[in-house]
Amino acid sequence: MAEQPKKVTVKSSRIDASILPSVFSLPYRLYVMQQTSDLQDLANSSNNANDIAYQATIKNEDQDAELQNHEQRISDLRVEVDEHEVRITANSGRIAEVELRLTSAEGEITTIKADISGIKTRLTGAENAITAIQGDYISKTITSSQSLASSLNVASSYAVNGVKVVGPRVTGWTAATGTSYRGAFNANASMPVSATYTQSEVQAISNNLLATIQRLKGLEDAVRAHGLIDG
């Protein structure tokens, strides 16, 4: 540790005429007394310079202490900067990892967007199909009258309450020829027959038999037209 500064004081002894030898002439006495005055001025100037130097030394010591404090603080700041550099390096590594993950996520998002676009396209197709189905379908639960825009194909038969009413086409029928009759038909037509078989009686029987045959053909034509029988 440096020594504490010391303040130096220069002193000057006063010389007056009473202490001078009597052999000194008056001019020499004045000269000696004048030198005493000059020495006093020199002592005062020296003391003033010493005081300024002393104050400067004290101030320098204070500045040295302050500089030492600054050096310590700068050293502490350097340690903090070094720690920050380590943290920044670590954060840079983490940021690089995040960038890689973001790049991967962007790729996955692009794939997801493409999948969603495909799903939207399929949904649009499905909605169109559902709209088409809703416009032309038959429901087993709806009891009101329903209709189809085109023919209906079933595997075996139609049933009502579990009882078959229409089945597969019956083949092997040869189509009848002649005229069909769809007019009025009296199933209770009287055909009396006498013991002698008159012409009119036989004619009535013939007429009714013809009407029956024609009605039968009409029924055959209807059943064939419906597709229940065929040749």
DRENPA-3360 file (N, C-alpha, C; in nm, 2 decimals, always signed):
BEGIN
1 = MAEQPKKV = +0.08/-0.12/+0.00/+0.00/+0.00/+0.00/+0.09/+0.12/+0.00 ~ +0.06/+0.22/-0.09/+0.14/+0.34/-0.09/+0.12/+0.43/+0.03 ~ +0.23/+0.50/+0.07/+0.23/+0.59/+0.18/+0.13/+0.70/+0.16 ~ +0.07/+0.75/+0.27/-0.02/+0.86/+0.27/+0.06/+0.99/+0.23 ~ +0.01/+1.07/+0.15/+0.08/+1.20/+0.12/+0.09/+1.29/+0.24 ~ +0.20/+1.36/+0.25/+0.23/+1.45/+0.36/+0.24/+1.59/+0.31 ~ +0.18/+1.68/+0.39/+0.18/+1.82/+0.35/+0.30/+1.89/+0.41 ~ +0.38/+1.95/+0.32/+0.51/+2.02/+0.36/+0.48/+2.17/+0.37;
9 = TVKSSRID = +0.53/+2.22/+0.48/+0.52/+2.37/+0.50/+0.65/+2.43/+0.51 ~ +0.68/+2.53/+0.43/+0.81/+2.60/+0.43/+0.79/+2.72/+0.52 ~ +0.88/+2.74/+0.62/+0.87/+2.85/+0.71/+0.99/+2.95/+0.68 ~ +0.96/+3.07/+0.71/+1.07/+3.18/+0.69/+1.08/+3.26/+0.82 ~ +1.20/+3.28/+0.87/+1.22/+3.35/+0.99/+1.23/+3.50/+0.96 ~ +1.17/+3.58/+1.04/+1.16/+3.73/+1.01/+1.29/+3.79/+1.07 ~ +1.35/+3.88/+0.99/+1.47/+3.96/+1.04/+1.43/+4.10/+1.04 ~ +1.45/+4.17/+1.15/+1.43/+4.31/+1.16/+1.56/+4.38/+1.19;
17 = ASILPSVF = +1.55/+4.51/+1.20/+1.68/+4.59/+1.22/+1.74/+4.57/+1.36 ~ +1.66/+4.53/+1.46/+1.71/+4.52/+1.60/+1.80/+4.40/+1.61 ~ +1.79/+4.30/+1.53/+1.88/+4.18/+1.55/+2.00/+4.19/+1.46 ~ +2.01/+4.29/+1.38/+2.13/+4.30/+1.29/+2.25/+4.37/+1.37 ~ +2.37/+4.32/+1.34/+2.48/+4.38/+1.40/+2.49/+4.53/+1.38 ~ +2.55/+4.61/+1.47/+2.56/+4.75/+1.45/+2.66/+4.79/+1.35 ~ +2.75/+4.70/+1.31/+2.85/+4.73/+1.22/+2.79/+4.74/+1.08 ~ +2.66/+4.68/+1.05/+2.61/+4.68/+0.92/+2.57/+4.83/+0.89;
25 = SLPYRLYV = +2.61/+4.86/+0.76/+2.57/+5.00/+0.72/+2.42/+5.00/+0.69 ~ +2.37/+5.12/+0.68/+2.23/+5.13/+0.65/+2.19/+5.06/+0.52 ~ +2.27/+5.08/+0.41/+2.23/+5.01/+0.28/+2.23/+4.86/+0.30 ~ +2.33/+4.82/+0.37/+2.34/+4.67/+0.38/+2.22/+4.62/+0.47 ~ +2.19/+4.70/+0.58/+2.07/+4.66/+0.66/+1.95/+4.65/+0.57 ~ +1.93/+4.75/+0.49/+1.81/+4.75/+0.40/+1.81/+4.63/+0.30 ~ +1.93/+4.60/+0.25/+1.94/+4.49/+0.16/+1.90/+4.36/+0.23 ~ +1.96/+4.34/+0.36/+1.93/+4.21/+0.43/+1.78/+4.21/+0.46;
33 = MQQTSDLQ = +1.72/+4.32/+0.50/+1.58/+4.32/+0.53/+1.49/+4.29/+0.41 ~ +1.54/+4.34/+0.29/+1.47/+4.32/+0.17/+1.48/+4.17/+0.13 ~ +1.59/+4.11/+0.16/+1.61/+3.96/+0.13/+1.51/+3.88/+0.21 ~ +1.49/+3.93/+0.34/+1.40/+3.86/+0.42/+1.26/+3.86/+0.37 ~ +1.22/+3.98/+0.31/+1.09/+3.99/+0.25/+1.07/+3.90/+0.13 ~ +1.19/+3.89/+0.05/+1.18/+3.80/-0.07/+1.17/+3.65/-0.02 ~ +1.25/+3.62/+0.09/+1.24/+3.48/+0.13/+1.10/+3.44/+0.18 ~ +1.03/+3.54/+0.24/+0.89/+3.52/+0.29/+0.80/+3.50/+0.17;
41 = DLANSSNN = +0.82/+3.58/+0.06/+0.74/+3.56/-0.06/+0.76/+3.42/-0.12 ~ +0.90/+3.38/-0.12/+0.93/+3.25/-0.17/+0.87/+3.14/-0.09 ~ +0.87/+3.15/+0.05/+0.81/+3.05/+0.13/+0.66/+3.04/+0.11 ~ +0.60/+3.16/+0.09/+0.45/+3.16/+0.07/+0.42/+3.09/-0.07 ~ +0.50/+3.12/-0.17/+0.48/+3.06/-0.30/+0.50/+2.91/-0.29 ~ +0.61/+2.87/-0.22/+0.64/+2.73/-0.21/+0.53/+2.65/-0.13 ~ +0.48/+2.72/-0.02/+0.37/+2.65/+0.05/+0.24/+2.64/-0.04 ~ +0.22/+2.74/-0.12/+0.10/+2.74/-0.21/+0.12/+2.62/-0.31;
49 = ANDIAYQA = +0.24/+2.61/-0.36/+0.27/+2.50/-0.46/+0.26/+2.36/-0.39 ~ +0.31/+2.36/-0.26/+0.30/+2.24/-0.19/+0.16/+2.20/-0.16 ~ +0.07/+2.30/-0.13/-0.07/+2.27/-0.11/-0.14/+2.22/-0.23 ~ -0.10/+2.28/-0.35/-0.16/+2.24/-0.47/-0.12/+2.09/-0.50 ~ +0.01/+2.06/-0.48/+0.06/+1.93/-0.51/-0.01/+1.83/-0.41 ~ -0.03/+1.87/-0.29/-0.09/+1.78/-0.19/-0.23/+1.75/-0.23 ~ -0.31/+1.86/-0.27/-0.45/+1.83/-0.31/-0.45/+1.75/-0.44 ~ -0.35/+1.77/-0.53/-0.35/+1.68/-0.65/-0.32/+1.54/-0.62;
57 = TIKNEDQD = -0.23/+1.52/-0.52/-0.20/+1.38/-0.48/-0.32/+1.31/-0.42 ~ -0.39/+1.39/-0.33/-0.52/+1.33/-0.27/-0.62/+1.30/-0.38 ~ -0.63/+1.39/-0.48/-0.73/+1.37/-0.59/-0.68/+1.25/-0.67 ~ -0.55/+1.24/-0.70/-0.50/+1.12/-0.77/-0.53/+0.99/-0.70 ~ -0.51/+0.99/-0.57/-0.54/+0.87/-0.49/-0.69/+0.83/-0.51 ~ -0.77/+0.94/-0.49/-0.92/+0.91/-0.51/-0.95/+0.86/-0.65 ~ -0.88/+0.92/-0.75/-0.90/+0.87/-0.89/-0.85/+0.73/-0.91 ~ -0.73/+0.70/-0.84/-0.68/+0.56/-0.85/-0.78/+0.46/-0.79;
65 = AELQNHEQ = -0.84/+0.50/-0.67/-0.94/+0.41/-0.61/-1.06/+0.40/-0.70 ~ -1.10/+0.51/-0.77/-1.22/+0.50/-0.86/-1.19/+0.42/-0.98 ~ -1.06/+0.44/-1.03/-1.02/+0.36/-1.15/-1.02/+0.21/-1.11 ~ -0.97/+0.18/-0.99/-0.97/+0.04/-0.95/-1.11/-0.02/-0.94 ~ -1.20/+0.07/-0.89/-1.34/+0.02/-0.89/-1.39/+0.00/-1.03 ~ -1.35/+0.09/-1.12/-1.40/+0.08/-1.26/-1.34/-0.05/-1.32 ~ -1.21/-0.08/-1.29/-1.15/-0.20/-1.34/-1.22/-0.32/-1.29 ~ -1.26/-0.32/-1.16/-1.33/-0.43/-1.11/-1.47/-0.45/-1.18;
73 = RISDLRVE = -1.53/-0.34/-1.20/-1.67/-0.34/-1.26/-1.65/-0.39/-1.41 ~ -1.55/-0.34/-1.47/-1.52/-0.38/-1.61/-1.49/-0.53/-1.62 ~ -1.42/-0.58/-1.52/-1.39/-0.72/-1.51/-1.51/-0.80/-1.49 ~ -1.60/-0.75/-1.40/-1.73/-0.82/-1.38/-1.81/-0.82/-1.50 ~ -1.81/-0.70/-1.57/-1.89/-0.69/-1.70/-1.84/-0.79/-1.80 ~ -1.70/-0.81/-1.80/-1.65/-0.90/-1.90/-1.69/-1.04/-1.87 ~ -1.70/-1.08/-1.74/-1.75/-1.21/-1.70/-1.89/-1.23/-1.75 ~ -1.97/-1.12/-1.73/-2.11/-1.13/-1.77/-2.12/-1.14/-1.92;
81 = VDEHEVRI = -2.03/-1.06/-1.99/-2.03/-1.07/-2.14/-2.00/-1.21/-2.19 ~ -1.90/-1.27/-2.12/-1.86/-1.41/-2.16/-1.98/-1.50/-2.13 ~ -2.05/-1.49/-2.02/-2.16/-1.57/-1.99/-2.27/-1.55/-2.10 ~ -2.29/-1.42/-2.14/-2.39/-1.39/-2.24/-2.35/-1.46/-2.37 ~ -2.22/-1.46/-2.41/-2.17/-1.52/-2.53/-2.20/-1.67/-2.53 ~ -2.18/-1.73/-2.41/-2.21/-1.87/-2.40/-2.36/-1.90/-2.42 ~ -2.44/-1.81/-2.35/-2.59/-1.82/-2.37/-2.63/-1.80/-2.51 ~ -2.57/-1.69/-2.58/-2.61/-1.66/-2.72/-2.57/-1.78/-2.81;
89 = TANSGRIA = -2.46/-1.84/-2.78/-2.42/-1.96/-2.86/-2.52/-2.07/-2.84 ~ -2.56/-2.10/-2.72/-2.65/-2.20/-2.69/-2.79/-2.17/-2.76 ~ -2.83/-2.04/-2.74/-2.95/-2.00/-2.81/-2.95/-2.01/-2.96 ~ -2.83/-1.98/-3.02/-2.82/-1.99/-3.16/-2.84/-2.14/-3.20 ~ -2.78/-2.23/-3.12/-2.81/-2.37/-3.15/-2.95/-2.41/-3.14 ~ -3.02/-2.36/-3.04/-3.16/-2.39/-3.02/-3.24/-2.33/-3.14 ~ -3.21/-2.20/-3.18/-3.28/-2.14/-3.29/-3.26/-2.22/-3.42 ~ -3.14/-2.27/-3.44/-3.12/-2.36/-3.56/-3.21/-2.48/-3.55;
97 = EVELRLTS = -3.22/-2.54/-3.43/-3.31/-2.66/-3.42/-3.45/-2.62/-3.45 ~ -3.50/-2.50/-3.39/-3.63/-2.46/-3.42/-3.66/-2.43/-3.56 ~ -3.56/-2.37/-3.63/-3.57/-2.35/-3.78/-3.59/-2.48/-3.85 ~ -3.51/-2.58/-3.81/-3.53/-2.71/-3.88/-3.67/-2.77/-3.85 ~ -3.72/-2.75/-3.73/-3.85/-2.81/-3.69/-3.96/-2.73/-3.77 ~ -3.94/-2.59/-3.78/-4.03/-2.51/-3.86/-4.03/-2.56/-4.00 ~ -3.92/-2.58/-4.06/-3.91/-2.63/-4.20/-3.98/-2.76/-4.22 ~ -3.96/-2.85/-4.12/-4.03/-2.98/-4.13/-4.18/-2.96/-4.11;
105 = AEGEITTI = -4.22/-2.87/-4.02/-4.36/-2.84/-4.00/-4.43/-2.78/-4.12 ~ -4.35/-2.69/-4.19/-4.41/-2.63/-4.31/-4.43/-2.74/-4.42 ~ -4.33/-2.84/-4.43/-4.35/-2.95/-4.52/-4.48/-3.03/-4.49 ~ -4.49/-3.06/-4.36/-4.61/-3.14/-4.32/-4.74/-3.06/-4.34 ~ -4.73/-2.93/-4.32/-4.85/-2.84/-4.34/-4.89/-2.85/-4.49 ~ -4.79/-2.84/-4.57/-4.81/-2.85/-4.72/-4.88/-2.98/-4.75 ~ -4.83/-3.09/-4.70/-4.89/-3.22/-4.72/-5.03/-3.22/-4.67 ~ -5.06/-3.17/-4.55/-5.19/-3.16/-4.49/-5.29/-3.08/-4.58;
113 = KADISGIK = -5.24/-2.97/-4.63/-5.32/-2.89/-4.72/-5.36/-2.97/-4.84 ~ -5.26/-3.04/-4.90/-5.30/-3.12/-5.02/-5.40/-3.23/-4.98 ~ -5.38/-3.29/-4.87/-5.48/-3.39/-4.82/-5.62/-3.33/-4.80 ~ -5.62/-3.21/-4.74/-5.75/-3.15/-4.72/-5.81/-3.11/-4.85 ~ -5.73/-3.07/-4.95/-5.79/-3.04/-5.08/-5.85/-3.16/-5.14 ~ -5.77/-3.27/-5.13/-5.83/-3.40/-5.19/-5.96/-3.44/-5.12 ~ -5.96/-3.42/-4.98/-6.08/-3.46/-4.91/-6.20/-3.37/-4.95 ~ -6.17/-3.24/-4.97/-6.27/-3.15/-5.01/-6.33/-3.19/-5.15;
121 = TRLTGAEN = -6.24/-3.23/-5.24/-6.28/-3.28/-5.37/-6.37/-3.40/-5.36 ~ -6.32/-3.50/-5.27/-6.41/-3.62/-5.25/-6.54/-3.59/-5.18 ~ -6.53/-3.49/-5.09/-6.66/-3.45/-5.02/-6.76/-3.39/-5.12 ~ -6.70/-3.31/-5.21/-6.79/-3.25/-5.31/-6.85/-3.36/-5.40 ~ -6.77/-3.46/-5.44/-6.82/-3.57/-5.52/-6.93/-3.64/-5.44 ~ -6.90/-3.66/-5.31/-6.99/-3.74/-5.22/-7.12/-3.66/-5.20 ~ -7.11/-3.53/-5.19/-7.23/-3.44/-5.17/-7.31/-3.45/-5.30 ~ -7.25/-3.45/-5.42/-7.32/-3.46/-5.54/-7.39/-3.59/-5.55;
129 = AITAIQGD = -7.32/-3.70/-5.51/-7.38/-3.83/-5.51/-7.49/-3.84/-5.42 ~ -7.48/-3.78/-5.30/-7.59/-3.78/-5.20/-7.71/-3.71/-5.25 ~ -7.68/-3.59/-5.32/-7.79/-3.52/-5.38/-7.86/-3.60/-5.48 ~ -7.78/-3.67/-5.57/-7.85/-3.76/-5.67/-7.93/-3.87/-5.61 ~ -7.87/-3.93/-5.50/-7.94/-4.04/-5.43/-8.07/-3.98/-5.37 ~ -8.06/-3.87/-5.30/-8.18/-3.81/-5.24/-8.29/-3.78/-5.34 ~ -8.25/-3.75/-5.46/-8.35/-3.72/-5.57/-8.41/-3.85/-5.63 ~ -8.34/-3.97/-5.60/-8.39/-4.09/-5.67/-8.36/-4.21/-5.58;
137 = YISKTITS = -8.44/-4.23/-5.48/-8.42/-4.34/-5.39/-8.55/-4.40/-5.33 ~ -8.54/-4.52/-5.28/-8.66/-4.58/-5.21/-8.62/-4.61/-5.07 ~ -8.70/-4.58/-4.97/-8.67/-4.61/-4.83/-8.77/-4.71/-4.78 ~ -8.71/-4.81/-4.71/-8.79/-4.91/-4.65/-8.88/-4.86/-4.53 ~ -8.84/-4.75/-4.47/-8.91/-4.70/-4.36/-9.02/-4.60/-4.39 ~ -9.02/-4.54/-4.51/-9.12/-4.44/-4.55/-9.24/-4.52/-4.61 ~ -9.36/-4.49/-4.55/-9.48/-4.57/-4.59/-9.56/-4.50/-4.70 ~ -9.53/-4.37/-4.73/-9.60/-4.30/-4.84/-9.55/-4.36/-4.97;
145 = SQSLASSL = -9.63/-4.32/-5.08/-9.60/-4.37/-5.21/-9.46/-4.32/-5.26 ~ -9.38/-4.41/-5.31/-9.25/-4.37/-5.36/-9.24/-4.42/-5.51 ~ -9.15/-4.35/-5.58/-9.14/-4.38/-5.73/-8.99/-4.38/-5.76 ~ -8.96/-4.45/-5.87/-8.83/-4.46/-5.93/-8.82/-4.39/-6.07 ~ -8.71/-4.33/-6.10/-8.69/-4.27/-6.23/-8.66/-4.37/-6.33 ~ -8.61/-4.49/-6.29/-8.57/-4.60/-6.39/-8.62/-4.73/-6.33 ~ -8.59/-4.84/-6.41/-8.64/-4.97/-6.37/-8.56/-5.02/-6.24 ~ -8.63/-5.11/-6.17/-8.58/-5.16/-6.04/-8.55/-5.31/-6.06;
153 = NVASSYAV = -8.43/-5.35/-6.03/-8.39/-5.49/-6.05/-8.37/-5.55/-5.91 ~ -8.45/-5.66/-5.89/-8.44/-5.74/-5.76/-8.38/-5.88/-5.79 ~ -8.33/-5.94/-5.69/-8.26/-6.07/-5.71/-8.36/-6.18/-5.73 ~ -8.47/-6.19/-5.65/-8.56/-6.30/-5.66/-8.71/-6.27/-5.68 ~ -8.77/-6.20/-5.59/-8.91/-6.17/-5.59/-8.95/-6.05/-5.51 ~ -9.08/-6.01/-5.53/-9.14/-5.91/-5.45/-9.23/-5.97/-5.35 ~ -9.24/-5.92/-5.23/-9.33/-5.97/-5.13/-9.40/-5.86/-5.06 ~ -9.52/-5.90/-5.01/-9.60/-5.81/-4.92/-9.63/-5.88/-4.79;
161 = NGVKVVGP = -9.58/-5.81/-4.68/-9.59/-5.87/-4.55/-9.53/-6.01/-4.55 ~ -9.42/-6.03/-4.62/-9.35/-6.16/-4.62/-9.41/-6.26/-4.71 ~ -9.51/-6.23/-4.79/-9.58/-6.32/-4.88/-9.54/-6.28/-5.03 ~ -9.48/-6.37/-5.10/-9.44/-6.34/-5.24/-9.56/-6.31/-5.32 ~ -9.56/-6.20/-5.39/-9.67/-6.16/-5.48/-9.62/-6.16/-5.63 ~ -9.49/-6.14/-5.65/-9.44/-6.14/-5.79/-9.31/-6.21/-5.78 ~ -9.29/-6.32/-5.86/-9.17/-6.39/-5.87/-9.10/-6.38/-6.00 ~ -9.00/-6.47/-6.02/-8.93/-6.48/-6.15/-9.03/-6.51/-6.27;
169 = RVTGWTAA = -8.99/-6.47/-6.39/-9.07/-6.49/-6.51/-9.09/-6.64/-6.53 ~ -9.21/-6.68/-6.56/-9.24/-6.82/-6.60/-9.23/-6.83/-6.75 ~ -9.14/-6.92/-6.80/-9.12/-6.94/-6.94/-9.19/-7.06/-6.99 ~ -9.18/-7.08/-7.13/-9.24/-7.20/-7.19/-9.38/-7.17/-7.25 ~ -9.43/-7.05/-7.24/-9.56/-7.02/-7.29/-9.55/-6.98/-7.44 ~ -9.64/-7.03/-7.52/-9.65/-6.99/-7.66/-9.76/-6.89/-7.67 ~ -9.72/-6.78/-7.74/-9.81/-6.67/-7.75/-9.94/-6.70/-7.83 ~ -10.06/-6.67/-7.78/-10.19/-6.69/-7.85/-10.20/-6.60/-7.97;
177 = TGTSYRGA = -10.27/-6.64/-8.06/-10.30/-6.56/-8.18/-10.44/-6.51/-8.18 ~ -10.48/-6.43/-8.27/-10.62/-6.38/-8.28/-10.63/-6.25/-8.21 ~ -10.76/-6.22/-8.19/-10.80/-6.08/-8.13/-10.82/-6.09/-7.98 ~ -10.77/-5.99/-7.91/-10.79/-5.99/-7.77/-10.92/-5.91/-7.74 ~ -10.98/-5.93/-7.63/-11.11/-5.86/-7.60/-11.09/-5.80/-7.46 ~ -11.11/-5.67/-7.45/-11.09/-5.60/-7.32/-11.22/-5.52/-7.29 ~ -11.33/-5.55/-7.36/-11.46/-5.48/-7.34/-11.53/-5.55/-7.22 ~ -11.66/-5.51/-7.21/-11.74/-5.56/-7.10/-11.76/-5.71/-7.11;
185 = FNANASMP = -11.77/-5.78/-7.00/-11.78/-5.92/-7.00/-11.88/-5.96/-6.89 ~ -11.98/-6.03/-6.93/-12.09/-6.07/-6.84/-12.06/-6.22/-6.80 ~ -12.01/-6.23/-6.68/-11.98/-6.37/-6.64/-12.11/-6.45/-6.60 ~ -12.22/-6.38/-6.59/-12.35/-6.44/-6.56/-12.44/-6.46/-6.68 ~ -12.38/-6.45/-6.80/-12.46/-6.46/-6.92/-12.53/-6.60/-6.93 ~ -12.66/-6.60/-6.95/-12.74/-6.72/-6.96/-12.73/-6.79/-7.09 ~ -12.70/-6.92/-7.08/-12.69/-7.00/-7.20/-12.77/-7.13/-7.19 ~ -12.91/-7.11/-7.21/-13.00/-7.22/-7.19/-12.98/-7.33/-7.31;
193 = VSATYTQS = -13.00/-7.45/-7.27/-12.99/-7.56/-7.37/-13.12/-7.64/-7.37 ~ -13.19/-7.65/-7.48/-13.31/-7.73/-7.48/-13.28/-7.87/-7.52 ~ -13.38/-7.96/-7.52/-13.36/-8.10/-7.55/-13.32/-8.12/-7.70 ~ -13.36/-8.03/-7.79/-13.34/-8.04/-7.93/-13.22/-7.96/-7.98 ~ -13.15/-7.88/-7.89/-13.04/-7.80/-7.93/-13.07/-7.71/-8.05 ~ -13.13/-7.60/-8.03/-13.16/-7.51/-8.14/-13.04/-7.44/-8.18 ~ -13.05/-7.38/-8.30/-12.94/-7.30/-8.36/-12.91/-7.18/-8.28 ~ -13.00/-7.12/-8.22/-12.98/-7.00/-8.14/-12.91/-7.03/-8.01;
201 = EVQAISNN = -12.94/-7.15/-7.95/-12.88/-7.18/-7.83/-12.73/-7.21/-7.86 ~ -12.70/-7.29/-7.96/-12.56/-7.32/-8.00/-12.48/-7.19/-8.03 ~ -12.55/-7.10/-8.10/-12.49/-6.97/-8.13/-12.45/-6.89/-8.01 ~ -12.54/-6.89/-7.91/-12.51/-6.82/-7.79/-12.40/-6.88/-7.71 ~ -12.39/-7.01/-7.71/-12.28/-7.08/-7.65/-12.15/-7.04/-7.72 ~ -12.15/-7.04/-7.85/-12.03/-7.01/-7.93/-11.99/-6.87/-7.91 ~ -12.09/-6.78/-7.90/-12.05/-6.63/-7.88/-11.98/-6.62/-7.74 ~ -12.04/-6.68/-7.64/-11.98/-6.66/-7.51/-11.85/-6.73/-7.50;
209 = LLATIQRL = -11.83/-6.84/-7.56/-11.70/-6.91/-7.56/-11.60/-6.83/-7.64 ~ -11.64/-6.76/-7.75/-11.54/-6.68/-7.82/-11.50/-6.56/-7.73 ~ -11.60/-6.50/-7.66/-11.57/-6.39/-7.57/-11.48/-6.43/-7.46 ~ -11.50/-6.55/-7.41/-11.41/-6.60/-7.30/-11.27/-6.62/-7.35 ~ -11.26/-6.68/-7.47/-11.12/-6.70/-7.53/-11.05/-6.57/-7.56 ~ -11.12/-6.47/-7.61/-11.06/-6.34/-7.64/-11.02/-6.27/-7.51 ~ -11.11/-6.28/-7.40/-11.07/-6.23/-7.28/-10.95/-6.29/-7.22 ~ -10.94/-6.43/-7.23/-10.83/-6.50/-7.19/-10.70/-6.46/-7.26;
217 = KGLEDAVR = -10.71/-6.43/-7.39/-10.59/-6.38/-7.46/-10.55/-6.24/-7.41 ~ -10.66/-6.16/-7.38/-10.63/-6.03/-7.33/-10.55/-6.04/-7.20 ~ -10.59/-6.13/-7.12/-10.52/-6.15/-6.99/-10.38/-6.20/-7.01 ~ -10.36/-6.29/-7.11/-10.23/-6.34/-7.14/-10.14/-6.23/-7.20 ~ -10.20/-6.14/-7.28/-10.12/-6.03/-7.34/-10.08/-5.94/-7.22 ~ -10.16/-5.91/-7.13/-10.13/-5.82/-7.02/-10.02/-5.88/-6.93 ~ -10.04/-6.01/-6.90/-9.93/-6.08/-6.82/-9.80/-6.08/-6.89 ~ -9.81/-6.11/-7.02/-9.68/-6.11/-7.10/-9.62/-5.98/-7.10;
225 = AHGLIDG = -9.70/-5.87/-7.12/-9.65/-5.74/-7.13/-9.59/-5.70/-6.99 ~ -9.64/-5.75/-6.88/-9.58/-5.72/-6.75/-9.45/-5.80/-6.73 ~ -9.43/-5.90/-6.82/-9.30/-5.98/-6.81/-9.31/-6.10/-6.71 ~ -9.44/-6.13/-6.67/-9.45/-6.25/-6.58/-9.43/-6.38/-6.65 ~ -9.47/-6.38/-6.78/-9.45/-6.50/-6.86/-9.39/-6.47/-6.99 ~ -9.33/-6.57/-7.06/-9.28/-6.55/-7.19/-9.26/-6.69/-7.25 ~ -9.23/-6.69/-7.38/-9.22/-6.81/-7.46/-9.09/-6.88/-7.42;
% end
